[in-house]
Amino acid sequence: MPLKTEQNTAGMETRILRAARAILRRRNLSAFFEHGQWWIEHRPTGAQWSVVDAEGGAAVDGFDLEQITMGSF
């Protein structure tokens, strides 16, 4: 069975966006599936995160984020 972050479905996109909003405490986020995994982008700044499968710590609903770009503030 593939990891959750490798599943390109509308339901998974919804779950990932909810988790990202809770982790980042930001709105104006978009999720996109590229290169076999999910990514999050903060639309106003262009900051991006890779979505990873995780448990414990800061994880929400089995997801955590790894920041890739800072974006412009």
N, C-alpha and C positions, 0 to 999 in steps of 0.2 A: 504494500500500500504506500502511495507517495506521501511525502510530508505535506502538512496543511499548506505551507507556503509554496508548494509546487502545484497546487490545484487551482486552475484558472476557471473559476465559476463565479456567477453573480453573488451567490450566497457567501462565498469565501471573501469576496471583495467587501461586502457589507460588514462581516465580522472584523476584517482587518482595519477598515476605516473606524469602526467603533473603538477598537483597541488602541489605534494610533491617537485618536482624540483624547482618550483617557491617559495615555502615557505622556503625550506631549502637552496636553492641556491647551490645545490650539484648535481653531476652526480653519476653514478655507484649505482643507487638505484634499488631495486627490490620490487615488490608488491606481497603479497601472501594473500590468503583468508584462514583463519583458525578460528575455534571456532565461526563461524557465522559473522565474520567481517574481514575487510581489515587491513593489517599491512604493514609497509614500513621498509626495511632494507638497510642500507648503507653497501654495500658488502665489501669494503676494511677494515672497522673498526668493523663491526658487530653491530653498534648502531641500535636500533629499535624504531619505533614509532607506536602507535595505531592511526588509521585514524578515525576521528569523523566527524559527520555532524555538520556544523556550518555556521553562517551568520555573516557578519560584522567583524571588527577587522582584524586579520591576515588571515582570511579565504580566500581561492581561490576556485572558482567554487563550493562553498558550502561545502568545506572540510577544516579541520584543523588537526593538528597533536599533539599528546601528547607523549612526549618522555618516553619510558619505560626503555631502557638500554642505557648507555653511549657508550659502545663499547670500543675498545682499540685503542689508537692513537699512 
